[in-house]
Amino acid sequence: MLIVLLAGVVAGALNSVGGGGTFVALPALVAVGLSPVTANAASTIALVPGAVASVWVYRRQLVPVGETSTVALTTASVVGGGIGAGLLLALPADSFAAAVPWLLAFATLLLAFGRRLSRALTAALGRSAALGPRAVLVGQFLLAVYGGYFGGAVGIMMLALWSVGLGLDPAVTNPMRVAQVGTVYLTATVLFLAASDALRTPGLLGAMLAGAVVGGFGGAHVARRLSAGSLRGVILGTAVTMTALYFLRG
């Protein structure tokens, strides 16, 4: 119980600051005896309240993602998250295992150099190279499917998409990243509660949920006090660390 509680605190804090909380939550639940599919569902369910707590702290800092409607972006997250959760219940749990480290490495590079790449493309083309709202929604939907299915570092991938596709500062879009990841998890949670066996271990689920709320609330308060440069550094540092850990685990 203590291990799962502490893992929930760390996962909630990571998700509120830079993402990657699933990397902590999922192995902790597997380590205490849950199957990978059940642990994946349980970690998603448990991290939702932490995401809600973080969004509450960030509520005045939420900004639109470029010209894309926030309602449309959230709808893409809802639909994609539901489809991804359905795939998790129907397909083998390790379908993405080999691809995730490479996806995350690619996202980390985009996160590090995305704004520079966006400016370079704009200069080379002589016009804006930013993605249109439709392309952003397609990308968001695909990431939401991945998030509902596996969830590992999906927030980092969202920041990378917005950074290279729209030239947006990760420090500015981090609150919206928390909100959209929370939406994906919430949608997946509805399906997991109805169709998975995550509720068979209510003690473990409750411990991680409580820890995630504490971590999500506290982590968001810490992130709000960081300068934009420091927050960018934390986000990028988290991305690099998560990439290295996923490669080591793979």
Backbone as CSV, one residue per row, in Angstrom:
resi,resn,N_x,N_y,N_z,CA_x,CA_y,CA_z,C_x,C_y,C_z
1,MET,0.829,-1.204,0.000,0.000,0.000,0.000,0.867,1.260,0.000
2,LEU,1.916,1.250,0.827,2.786,2.423,0.913,3.507,2.659,-0.410
3,ILE,3.981,1.571,-1.024,4.655,1.697,-2.319,3.714,2.313,-3.352
4,VAL,2.485,1.821,-3.394,1.511,2.311,-4.379,1.130,3.753,-4.077
5,LEU,0.982,4.098,-2.803,0.655,5.472,-2.422,1.754,6.438,-2.863
6,LEU,2.995,6.087,-2.573,4.118,6.951,-2.955,4.253,7.043,-4.478
7,ALA,4.020,5.920,-5.150,4.058,5.938,-6.615,2.983,6.873,-7.156
8,GLY,1.821,6.892,-6.522,0.751,7.795,-6.939,1.142,9.249,-6.764
9,VAL,1.799,9.573,-5.648,2.251,10.953,-5.410,3.235,11.381,-6.501
10,VAL,4.213,10.528,-6.769,5.222,10.856,-7.787,4.587,10.965,-9.169
11,ALA,3.698,10.027,-9.504,3.053,10.038,-10.817,2.193,11.281,-10.992
12,GLY,1.425,11.634,-9.964,0.590,12.832,-10.055,1.415,14.088,-10.217
13,ALA,2.543,14.175,-9.487,3.418,15.344,-9.591,4.070,15.421,-10.971
14,LEU,4.541,14.282,-11.475,5.156,14.258,-12.809,4.165,14.706,-13.878
15,ASN,2.948,14.184,-13.810,1.954,14.540,-14.820,1.608,16.019,-14.790
16,SER,1.648,16.629,-13.625,1.291,18.045,-13.519,2.399,18.959,-14.011
17,VAL,3.640,18.469,-13.983,4.779,19.321,-14.351,5.253,19.051,-15.767
18,GLY,5.555,17.790,-16.081,6.125,17.527,-17.395,5.628,16.271,-18.064
19,GLY,4.829,15.464,-17.385,4.343,14.225,-17.960,5.199,13.044,-17.559
20,GLY,4.754,11.847,-17.930,5.508,10.635,-17.649,5.080,9.899,-16.401
21,GLY,3.970,10.297,-15.788,3.538,9.653,-14.553,3.202,8.188,-14.711
22,THR,2.752,7.794,-15.902,2.407,6.391,-16.135,3.617,5.487,-15.961
23,PHE,4.800,6.000,-16.275,6.005,5.179,-16.141,6.232,4.767,-14.695
24,VAL,5.794,5.599,-13.757,5.935,5.278,-12.333,4.749,4.446,-11.851
25,ALA,3.540,4.858,-12.239,2.330,4.214,-11.725,2.176,2.780,-12.218
26,LEU,2.378,2.557,-13.511,2.157,1.236,-14.086,3.104,0.174,-13.521
27,PRO,4.428,0.408,-13.489,5.315,-0.616,-12.916,5.035,-0.881,-11.433
28,ALA,4.624,0.155,-10.700,4.341,-0.048,-9.274,3.179,-1.012,-9.086
29,LEU,2.143,-0.876,-9.902,0.988,-1.771,-9.783,1.317,-3.181,-10.255
30,VAL,2.130,-3.295,-11.301,2.563,-4.622,-11.752,3.421,-5.288,-10.679
31,ALA,4.255,-4.483,-10.006,5.158,-5.014,-8.986,4.411,-5.603,-7.798
32,VAL,3.207,-5.087,-7.523,2.445,-5.612,-6.377,1.452,-6.688,-6.789
33,GLY,1.548,-7.176,-8.039,0.796,-8.360,-8.408,-0.289,-8.221,-9.448
34,LEU,-0.557,-7.017,-9.956,-1.597,-6.863,-10.960,-1.060,-7.260,-12.341
35,SER,-1.941,-7.785,-13.190,-1.540,-8.098,-14.560,-1.315,-6.791,-15.313
36,PRO,-0.526,-6.813,-16.400,-0.253,-5.572,-17.137,-1.503,-4.848,-17.614
37,VAL,-2.497,-5.580,-18.132,-3.714,-4.940,-18.620,-4.481,-4.303,-17.465
38,THR,-4.626,-5.043,-16.363,-5.335,-4.505,-15.203,-4.580,-3.314,-14.607
39,ALA,-3.251,-3.417,-14.537,-2.443,-2.317,-14.008,-2.562,-1.083,-14.886
40,ASN,-2.598,-1.275,-16.200,-2.740,-0.147,-17.114,-4.077,0.549,-16.888
41,ALA,-5.147,-0.241,-16.791,-6.469,0.329,-16.546,-6.526,1.014,-15.181
42,ALA,-5.991,0.351,-14.147,-6.037,0.908,-12.796,-5.233,2.195,-12.685
43,SER,-4.060,2.251,-13.331,-3.254,3.468,-13.257,-3.952,4.626,-13.960
44,THR,-4.607,4.332,-15.073,-5.358,5.384,-15.774,-6.474,5.920,-14.899
45,ILE,-7.240,5.011,-14.287,-8.336,5.422,-13.398,-7.806,6.252,-12.237
46,ALA,-6.719,5.788,-11.629,-6.193,6.439,-10.427,-5.616,7.820,-10.712
47,LEU,-5.106,8.036,-11.931,-4.458,9.313,-12.227,-5.441,10.398,-12.649
48,VAL,-6.699,10.032,-12.898,-7.690,11.043,-13.315,-7.910,12.108,-12.240
49,PRO,-8.186,11.745,-10.967,-8.390,12.797,-9.964,-7.188,13.713,-9.792
50,GLY,-5.980,13.148,-9.924,-4.783,13.981,-9.849,-4.736,14.991,-10.975
51,ALA,-5.136,14.561,-12.186,-5.184,15.477,-13.327,-6.219,16.567,-13.105
52,VAL,-7.356,16.188,-12.536,-8.403,17.182,-12.246,-7.896,18.205,-11.233
53,ALA,-7.181,17.731,-10.217,-6.612,18.649,-9.224,-5.618,19.610,-9.867
54,SER,-4.804,19.104,-10.785,-3.834,19.962,-11.474,-4.538,20.995,-12.348
55,VAL,-5.571,20.557,-13.076,-6.309,21.481,-13.941,-6.950,22.589,-13.112
56,TRP,-7.431,22.247,-11.938,-8.029,23.271,-11.071,-7.000,24.339,-10.710
57,VAL,-5.789,23.916,-10.400,-4.728,24.871,-10.081,-4.375,25.712,-11.308
58,TYR,-4.382,25.091,-12.479,-3.979,25.765,-13.725,-5.124,26.515,-14.405
59,ARG,-6.322,26.496,-13.852,-7.520,26.914,-14.586,-7.414,28.312,-15.197
60,ARG,-6.666,29.215,-14.583,-6.550,30.575,-15.119,-5.415,30.703,-16.136
61,GLN,-4.679,29.632,-16.363,-3.554,29.671,-17.299,-3.808,28.857,-18.558
62,LEU,-5.017,28.344,-18.716,-5.350,27.564,-19.907,-5.479,28.495,-21.113
63,VAL,-4.743,28.200,-22.168,-4.797,29.016,-23.387,-5.086,28.096,-24.569
64,PRO,-5.764,28.609,-25.623,-6.057,27.778,-26.802,-4.773,27.309,-27.487
65,VAL,-4.876,26.203,-28.187,-3.744,25.670,-28.953,-3.830,26.256,-30.363
66,GLY,-3.129,27.350,-30.576,-3.169,28.027,-31.868,-4.575,28.503,-32.188
67,GLU,-5.008,28.252,-33.422,-6.339,28.654,-33.859,-7.361,27.539,-33.681
68,THR,-6.929,26.421,-33.107,-7.822,25.278,-32.932,-8.781,25.535,-31.772
69,SER,-10.046,25.301,-32.006,-11.044,25.462,-30.954,-10.771,24.497,-29.809
70,THR,-10.834,25.012,-28.591,-10.612,24.152,-27.427,-11.684,23.075,-27.326
71,VAL,-12.910,23.426,-27.710,-13.998,22.435,-27.693,-13.705,21.310,-28.684
72,ALA,-13.243,21.666,-29.895,-12.923,20.650,-30.898,-11.736,19.802,-30.453
73,LEU,-10.728,20.444,-29.845,-9.556,19.713,-29.365,-9.952,18.714,-28.289
74,THR,-10.808,19.152,-27.383,-11.267,18.278,-26.307,-12.117,17.138,-26.853
75,THR,-12.932,17.424,-27.865,-13.741,16.375,-28.491,-12.854,15.307,-29.110
76,ALA,-11.771,15.736,-29.786,-10.829,14.777,-30.364,-10.201,13.917,-29.268
77,SER,-9.893,14.530,-28.124,-9.310,13.787,-27.003,-10.307,12.778,-26.438
78,VAL,-11.570,13.190,-26.342,-12.604,12.303,-25.798,-12.802,11.081,-26.689
79,VAL,-12.996,11.327,-27.989,-13.259,10.227,-28.926,-12.036,9.307,-29.035
80,GLY,-10.858,9.907,-29.196,-9.642,9.101,-29.312,-9.360,8.299,-28.057
81,GLY,-9.539,8.915,-26.896,-9.308,8.204,-25.642,-10.222,7.013,-25.483
82,GLY,-11.482,7.163,-25.883,-12.426,6.044,-25.801,-12.043,4.903,-26.720
83,ILE,-11.631,5.234,-27.956,-11.223,4.199,-28.902,-9.966,3.487,-28.393
84,GLY,-9.013,4.247,-27.883,-7.793,3.645,-27.365,-8.057,2.703,-26.206
85,ALA,-8.968,3.105,-25.310,-9.307,2.240,-24.175,-9.960,0.954,-24.650
86,GLY,-10.803,1.060,-25.669,-11.420,-0.133,-26.226,-10.396,-1.075,-26.829
87,LEU,-9.389,-0.508,-27.497,-8.323,-1.323,-28.075,-7.525,-2.047,-26.990
88,LEU,-7.308,-1.372,-25.857,-6.562,-2.008,-24.769,-7.276,-3.254,-24.267
89,LEU,-8.603,-3.174,-24.194,-9.372,-4.313,-23.703,-9.474,-5.432,-24.735
90,ALA,-9.229,-5.092,-26.007,-9.389,-6.089,-27.068,-8.077,-6.662,-27.586
91,LEU,-6.969,-5.908,-27.433,-5.689,-6.316,-28.018,-4.678,-6.652,-26.925
92,PRO,-3.586,-7.314,-27.275,-2.530,-7.602,-26.293,-1.975,-6.321,-25.689
93,ALA,-1.634,-6.381,-24.413,-1.194,-5.180,-23.698,0.147,-4.663,-24.169
94,ASP,0.966,-5.535,-24.780,2.317,-5.121,-25.153,2.447,-4.770,-26.635
95,SER,1.323,-4.454,-27.302,1.374,-4.165,-28.734,2.257,-2.976,-29.054
96,PHE,2.294,-1.984,-28.155,3.080,-0.785,-28.394,4.452,-0.850,-27.733
97,ALA,4.774,-1.939,-27.041,5.969,-1.970,-26.202,7.245,-1.649,-26.978
98,ALA,7.381,-2.221,-28.180,8.612,-2.011,-28.941,8.682,-0.613,-29.541
99,ALA,7.533,-0.044,-29.855,7.520,1.246,-30.550,7.605,2.435,-29.606
100,VAL,7.140,2.286,-28.365,7.033,3.426,-27.455,8.360,4.163,-27.238
101,PRO,9.488,3.481,-26.953,10.734,4.233,-26.748,11.111,5.096,-27.951
102,TRP,10.897,4.577,-29.160,11.257,5.325,-30.362,10.303,6.493,-30.589
103,LEU,9.020,6.277,-30.314,8.056,7.375,-30.407,8.415,8.481,-29.421
104,LEU,8.786,8.067,-28.222,9.115,9.041,-27.187,10.412,9.776,-27.511
105,ALA,11.393,9.063,-28.059,12.647,9.712,-28.453,12.389,10.754,-29.541
106,PHE,11.553,10.399,-30.502,11.204,11.334,-31.573,10.492,12.555,-31.000
107,ALA,9.538,12.324,-30.074,8.811,13.429,-29.458,9.737,14.328,-28.649
108,THR,10.722,13.734,-27.981,11.664,14.519,-27.180,12.497,15.441,-28.065
109,LEU,12.939,14.913,-29.207,13.686,15.752,-30.144,12.831,16.896,-30.669
110,LEU,11.588,16.599,-30.986,10.689,17.655,-31.452,10.441,18.683,-30.354
111,LEU,10.327,18.203,-29.121,10.105,19.113,-28.002,11.300,20.033,-27.803
112,ALA,12.502,19.493,-27.996,13.718,20.280,-27.795,13.929,21.300,-28.910
113,PHE,13.607,20.902,-30.138,13.936,21.755,-31.283,12.709,22.182,-32.088
114,GLY,11.533,21.908,-31.552,10.312,22.157,-32.309,10.106,23.596,-32.722
115,ARG,10.277,24.522,-31.802,10.037,25.933,-32.144,11.072,26.429,-33.149
116,ARG,12.330,26.010,-33.003,13.364,26.400,-33.962,13.056,25.818,-35.337
117,LEU,12.626,24.558,-35.356,12.286,23.921,-36.619,11.116,24.623,-37.284
118,SER,10.118,25.002,-36.484,8.964,25.712,-37.026,9.381,27.046,-37.644
119,ARG,10.265,27.780,-36.944,10.728,29.070,-37.480,11.569,28.868,-38.740
120,ALA,12.398,27.817,-38.759,13.236,27.553,-39.926,12.382,27.199,-41.144
121,LEU,11.353,26.404,-40.936,10.466,26.043,-42.040,9.724,27.261,-42.565
122,THR,9.301,28.128,-41.650,8.607,29.349,-42.064,9.522,30.228,-42.911
123,ALA,10.782,30.358,-42.487,11.739,31.177,-43.238,12.041,30.557,-44.601
124,ALA,12.177,29.220,-44.639,12.505,28.558,-45.897,11.357,28.621,-46.898
125,LEU,10.136,28.502,-46.409,8.974,28.488,-47.294,8.497,29.891,-47.656
126,GLY,8.893,30.864,-46.841,8.436,32.223,-47.072,7.006,32.444,-46.637
127,ARG,6.467,31.517,-45.905,5.103,31.628,-45.372,5.022,30.791,-44.100
128,SER,3.915,30.905,-43.401,3.762,30.162,-42.163,3.729,28.659,-42.429
129,ALA,4.526,27.926,-41.662,4.552,26.463,-41.785,3.686,25.802,-40.721
130,ALA,2.900,26.600,-40.023,2.089,26.067,-38.932,0.995,25.137,-39.461
131,LEU,0.692,24.118,-38.690,-0.400,23.228,-39.029,-1.731,23.962,-38.921
132,GLY,-2.653,23.621,-39.783,-3.993,24.171,-39.691,-4.783,23.472,-38.601
133,PRO,-5.919,24.039,-38.216,-6.744,23.424,-37.162,-7.121,21.981,-37.456
134,ARG,-7.406,21.660,-38.727,-7.796,20.284,-39.063,-6.639,19.321,-38.814
135,ALA,-5.420,19.704,-39.234,-4.257,18.836,-39.031,-3.963,18.662,-37.540
136,VAL,-4.117,19.729,-36.760,-3.911,19.637,-35.317,-4.912,18.661,-34.697
137,LEU,-6.155,18.714,-35.142,-7.187,17.821,-34.599,-6.904,16.363,-34.961
138,VAL,-6.417,16.122,-36.188,-6.067,14.751,-36.579,-4.933,14.231,-35.695
139,GLY,-3.901,15.062,-35.513,-2.794,14.669,-34.651,-3.244,14.435,-33.223
140,GLN,-4.117,15.307,-32.713,-4.631,15.157,-31.354,-5.431,13.878,-31.205
141,PHE,-6.236,13.558,-32.192,-7.044,12.334,-32.147,-6.148,11.099,-32.085
142,LEU,-5.107,11.061,-32.933,-4.203,9.905,-32.944,-3.461,9.761,-31.620
143,LEU,-3.033,10.893,-31.054,-2.357,10.837,-29.753,-3.329,10.408,-28.652
144,ALA,-4.586,10.814,-28.772,-5.581,10.414,-27.771,-5.842,8.912,-27.835
145,VAL,-5.853,8.343,-29.059,-5.999,6.892,-29.193,-4.841,6.192,-28.489
146,TYR,-3.629,6.671,-28.760,-2.454,6.121,-28.081,-2.574,6.295,-26.566
147,GLY,-3.029,7.467,-26.126,-3.151,7.739,-24.696,-4.162,6.841,-24.013
148,GLY,-5.284,6.582,-24.670,-6.285,5.697,-24.088,-5.831,4.254,-24.061
149,TYR,-4.971,3.892,-25.025,-4.500,2.510,-25.116,-3.341,2.237,-24.166
150,PHE,-2.353,3.108,-24.199,-1.152,2.880,-23.390,-0.905,4.011,-22.407
151,GLY,-0.932,5.255,-22.880,-0.851,6.408,-21.991,0.535,6.889,-21.643
152,GLY,1.568,6.060,-21.860,2.904,6.443,-21.435,3.428,7.677,-22.131
153,ALA,3.621,8.768,-21.370,4.213,10.010,-21.865,3.433,10.632,-23.010
154,VAL,2.123,10.386,-23.075,1.322,10.987,-24.145,1.333,12.512,-24.058
155,GLY,1.435,13.057,-22.841,1.478,14.513,-22.687,2.719,15.121,-23.322
156,ILE,3.852,14.420,-23.204,5.090,14.895,-23.825,4.920,14.938,-25.348
157,MET,4.239,13.927,-25.891,4.011,13.887,-27.331,3.073,15.015,-27.777
158,MET,2.091,15.342,-26.937,1.209,16.465,-27.259,1.992,17.769,-27.324
159,LEU,2.833,18.008,-26.329,3.646,19.230,-26.330,4.543,19.289,-27.552
160,ALA,5.088,18.132,-27.951,5.948,18.090,-29.133,5.166,18.445,-30.392
161,LEU,3.964,17.907,-30.528,3.116,18.214,-31.680,2.816,19.704,-31.749
162,TRP,2.430,20.278,-30.637,2.070,21.699,-30.622,3.296,22.581,-30.831
163,SER,4.454,22.103,-30.364,5.678,22.892,-30.488,6.145,22.969,-31.934
164,VAL,6.258,21.819,-32.594,6.771,21.823,-33.970,5.684,22.214,-34.965
165,GLY,4.443,21.843,-34.677,3.364,22.129,-35.617,2.870,23.554,-35.569
166,LEU,2.993,24.190,-34.403,2.461,25.544,-34.245,3.488,26.527,-33.694
167,GLY,4.671,26.032,-33.323,5.699,26.911,-32.776,5.364,27.442,-31.397
168,LEU,4.567,26.697,-30.635,4.130,27.156,-29.321,5.143,26.781,-28.242
169,ASP,5.232,27.626,-27.227,6.143,27.419,-26.112,5.571,26.338,-25.189
170,PRO,6.316,25.254,-24.920,5.815,24.212,-24.020,5.436,24.735,-22.639
171,ALA,6.139,25.766,-22.174,5.816,26.315,-20.854,4.438,26.968,-20.845
172,VAL,4.031,27.526,-21.981,2.726,28.182,-22.079,1.604,27.166,-22.259
173,THR,1.876,26.125,-23.040,0.831,25.145,-23.343,0.767,24.002,-22.324
174,ASN,1.654,23.983,-21.330,1.649,22.903,-20.357,0.305,22.763,-19.624
175,PRO,-0.342,23.861,-19.185,-1.658,23.690,-18.556,-2.681,23.015,-19.465
176,MET,-2.702,23.390,-20.756,-3.632,22.742,-21.683,-3.259,21.287,-21.897
177,ARG,-1.954,20.988,-21.878,-1.519,19.597,-21.973,-2.087,18.778,-20.817
178,VAL,-2.023,19.319,-19.604,-2.574,18.624,-18.438,-4.068,18.393,-18.613
179,ALA,-4.779,19.413,-19.110,-6.228,19.301,-19.294,-6.580,18.244,-20.334
180,GLN,-5.841,18.217,-21.453,-6.165,17.261,-22.509,-5.803,15.830,-22.120
181,VAL,-4.681,15.654,-21.434,-4.324,14.310,-20.951,-5.376,13.838,-19.950
182,GLY,-5.816,14.739,-19.076,-6.866,14.396,-18.126,-8.153,13.986,-18.823
183,THR,-8.474,14.657,-19.929,-9.671,14.312,-20.703,-9.557,12.916,-21.297
184,VAL,-8.384,12.611,-21.861,-8.157,11.274,-22.417,-8.307,10.216,-21.324
185,TYR,-7.687,10.449,-20.186,-7.762,9.490,-19.088,-9.196,9.343,-18.564
186,LEU,-9.920,10.463,-18.490,-11.291,10.411,-17.982,-12.179,9.573,-18.890
187,THR,-12.041,9.766,-20.199,-12.832,8.988,-21.146,-12.496,7.508,-21.045
188,ALA,-11.196,7.201,-20.988,-10.785,5.807,-20.863,-11.281,5.206,-19.550
189,THR,-11.304,6.021,-18.498,-11.736,5.537,-17.189,-13.173,5.044,-17.212
190,VAL,-14.038,5.763,-17.913,-15.447,5.357,-17.994,-15.557,3.934,-18.536
191,LEU,-14.805,3.644,-19.590,-14.837,2.309,-20.182,-14.170,1.283,-19.274
192,PHE,-13.040,1.651,-18.671,-12.336,0.715,-17.798,-13.172,0.329,-16.581
193,LEU,-13.901,1.290,-16.028,-14.742,0.992,-14.867,-15.840,-0.008,-15.218
194,ALA,-16.303,0.069,-16.461,-17.394,-0.803,-16.869,-16.905,-2.172,-17.341
195,ALA,-15.715,-2.221,-17.954,-15.324,-3.449,-18.644,-14.050,-4.115,-18.125
196,SER,-13.262,-3.442,-17.299,-12.026,-4.077,-16.812,-12.235,-4.580,-15.382
197,ASP,-11.221,-5.293,-14.870,-11.314,-5.803,-13.498,-10.490,-4.958,-12.527
198,ALA,-10.278,-3.671,-12.852,-9.471,-2.795,-12.004,-10.076,-2.614,-10.621
199,LEU,-11.406,-2.711,-10.511,-12.076,-2.498,-9.225,-11.965,-3.706,-8.292
200,ARG,-11.344,-4.785,-8.755,-11.186,-5.955,-7.887,-10.140,-5.721,-6.801
201,THR,-9.333,-4.671,-6.961,-8.325,-4.329,-5.944,-8.571,-2.898,-5.475
202,PRO,-9.678,-2.661,-4.781,-10.040,-1.285,-4.414,-9.026,-0.621,-3.487
203,GLY,-8.348,-1.405,-2.649,-7.371,-0.812,-1.739,-6.199,-0.201,-2.491
204,LEU,-5.649,-0.969,-3.425,-4.527,-0.468,-4.221,-4.951,0.714,-5.084
205,LEU,-6.121,0.604,-5.681,-6.623,1.687,-6.525,-6.829,2.958,-5.709
206,GLY,-7.404,2.809,-4.510,-7.634,3.965,-3.651,-6.342,4.610,-3.177
207,ALA,-5.337,3.776,-2.865,-4.047,4.312,-2.415,-3.381,5.133,-3.508
208,MET,-3.367,4.592,-4.731,-2.744,5.336,-5.826,-3.540,6.595,-6.164
209,LEU,-4.852,6.492,-6.113,-5.705,7.648,-6.391,-5.432,8.771,-5.396
210,ALA,-5.369,8.436,-4.114,-5.112,9.451,-3.089,-3.739,10.083,-3.283
211,GLY,-2.746,9.264,-3.565,-1.411,9.806,-3.794,-1.360,10.711,-5.009
212,ALA,-2.060,10.326,-6.088,-2.056,11.113,-7.321,-2.707,12.479,-7.114
213,VAL,-3.746,12.539,-6.283,-4.388,13.828,-6.000,-3.414,14.757,-5.277
214,VAL,-2.738,14.230,-4.282,-1.753,15.028,-3.537,-0.627,15.479,-4.471
215,GLY,-0.098,14.551,-5.258,0.991,14.885,-6.167,0.565,15.849,-7.252
216,GLY,-0.622,15.644,-7.815,-1.102,16.522,-8.877,-1.353,17.931,-8.388
217,PHE,-1.942,18.068,-7.220,-2.230,19.393,-6.662,-0.932,20.108,-6.288
218,GLY,-0.055,19.384,-5.583,1.201,20.000,-5.161,2.129,20.292,-6.326
219,GLY,2.207,19.372,-7.291,3.078,19.570,-8.440,2.664,20.761,-9.279
220,ALA,1.357,20.952,-9.458,0.877,22.094,-10.235,1.217,23.407,-9.544
221,HIS,1.109,23.449,-8.222,1.469,24.671,-7.485,2.955,24.976,-7.644
222,VAL,3.784,23.935,-7.599,5.221,24.143,-7.791,5.499,24.648,-9.199
223,ALA,4.855,24.027,-10.201,5.085,24.412,-11.596,4.680,25.857,-11.844
224,ARG,3.626,26.312,-11.204,3.165,27.696,-11.401,4.181,28.705,-10.896
225,ARG,4.995,28.309,-9.939,5.976,29.231,-9.359,7.299,29.236,-10.124
226,LEU,7.441,28.327,-11.082,8.665,28.284,-11.870,8.612,29.320,-12.995
227,SER,9.762,29.872,-13.345,9.826,30.762,-14.501,9.603,29.945,-15.770
228,ALA,9.288,30.638,-16.870,9.027,29.932,-18.127,10.249,29.110,-18.547
229,GLY,11.447,29.685,-18.397,12.665,28.974,-18.764,12.891,27.754,-17.901
230,SER,12.644,27.883,-16.607,12.828,26.744,-15.695,11.819,25.645,-15.990
231,LEU,10.566,26.048,-16.279,9.538,25.052,-16.578,9.856,24.318,-17.876
232,ARG,10.345,25.058,-18.887,10.766,24.402,-20.122,11.871,23.388,-19.838
233,GLY,12.816,23.764,-18.973,13.897,22.856,-18.619,13.396,21.611,-17.919
234,VAL,12.431,21.782,-17.006,11.870,20.633,-16.290,11.136,19.713,-17.261
235,ILE,10.346,20.300,-18.159,9.587,19.495,-19.120,10.530,18.705,-20.022
236,LEU,11.552,19.387,-20.543,12.503,18.713,-21.421,13.315,17.672,-20.653
237,GLY,13.705,18.004,-19.421,14.439,17.039,-18.599,13.608,15.803,-18.318
238,THR,12.315,15.997,-18.057,11.416,14.861,-17.847,11.331,14.011,-19.104
239,ALA,11.229,14.669,-20.258,11.127,13.936,-21.518,12.376,13.104,-21.772
240,VAL,13.540,13.696,-21.558,14.798,12.965,-21.765,14.894,11.778,-20.803
241,THR,14.544,12.011,-19.539,14.604,10.941,-18.535,13.649,9.804,-18.878
242,MET,12.405,10.149,-19.254,11.425,9.130,-19.615,11.888,8.324,-20.833
243,THR,12.476,9.015,-21.805,12.967,8.309,-22.996,14.039,7.294,-22.610
244,ALA,14.992,7.735,-21.782,16.060,6.828,-21.353,15.505,5.633,-20.571
245,LEU,14.551,5.896,-19.685,13.976,4.817,-18.873,13.198,3.830,-19.723
246,TYR,12.455,4.320,-20.721,11.701,3.416,-21.594,12.649,2.546,-22.413
247,PHE,13.753,3.115,-22.889,14.721,2.305,-23.617,15.353,1.257,-22.711
248,LEU,15.677,1.627,-21.482,16.257,0.666,-20.540,15.275,-0.449,-20.213
249,ARG,14.016,-0.094,-20.021,13.017,-1.113,-19.720,12.803,-2.015,-20.915
250,GLY,12.821,-1.414,-22.140,12.623,-2.230,-23.342,13.800,-3.161,-23.579
